Amino acid sequence: MQSLIGTGVALVTPFKKDFSIDIEALQRIVNFSIDGGVEYLVVMGTTAENATLTQAEKELVITTVIDTNKGRLPLVLGVGGNNTMQIVEELKTRDFSAFEAILSVSPYYNKPTQEGIYQHFKAIAEASPIPVILYNVPGRTSSNMLPSTVIRLANDFKNVVAIKEAAGDIVQAMQLIKNAPKEFLVISGDDMIALPIVLAGGAGVISVIGQGFPKEFSEMIRLGLNKKVNEAFKTQYFLSDCIDMIFEQGNPAGIKQVFQALGIADNTVRLPLVTVDDSLAQRLSEFVKNSIK
């Protein structure tokens, strides 16, 4: 899927100081990302704090992004969890006409076997009316979806078109790139190693920092895709300190502090997350200040 090559951004859900959703800030974030040159937008990923949103709030965010985007970029919707039957029911009942694909995380907490992971995504693939992007993030799910399981799914289901690979393991990513079907896309889920994965044959990234620095980060990925290595690594090393900082005290607290420094949105997060401390806030604000040309 050509539409999923390059930089996608996992959009945050901005809140006001009273913890209500800030619709105007969300509109600004969407437009900032689009104007910055990213290739697609991911709605309702874990970066959106969807675990703390009511169903009505989720629908409000989804509608706001669709309306603000106005068809300019492809949209991907996060539809995942650890209750397979519930996900299948949503896939059978939701209107996906505005979306290019779904992003579905490997089941968390339950810690299924590899066969359990396969059967979970088999049910999703059979129910989904649009393409499926698998999402492997062992740091959050407590289980690693092995390359053999991913490749089995990719071979068995034509609508399983990609994986967001966030194990932080370049060797595992290379195994996927080497052994997956030709058209299957390996998308980095780690900002810090997105460029190396692209240079190894990956298709791009679903990024957190990309929404804070959309112009710089998306251009870096395009340079990588075009094998312009030296130019790409200049941006990689320019952004590397900030990438470390935005995850230092949890996601999306870090990227929300970037948005506050940019004057785009407040840094409020919902419990059990808390805002970054004063030291990190100052360091992030200084980075943003020094990066604005």
Secondary structure, 3 states (H helix, E strand, C coil): CHHHCEEEEECCCCECCCCCECHHHHHHHHHHHHHHCCCEEEECCHHHCHHHCCHHHHHHHHHHHHHHHCCCCCEEEECCCCCHHHHHHHHHHCCCCCCCEEEEECCCCCCCCHHHHHHHHHHHHHHCCCCEEEEECHHHHCCCCCHHHHHHHHHHCCCEEEEEECCCCHHHHHHHHHHCCCCCEEEECCCCCHHHHHHCCCCEEEECHHHCCHHHHHHHHHHHHCCCHHHHHHHHHHHHHHHHHHHHCCCCHHHHHHHHHHCCCCCCCCCCCCCCCHHHHHHHHHHHHHHCC
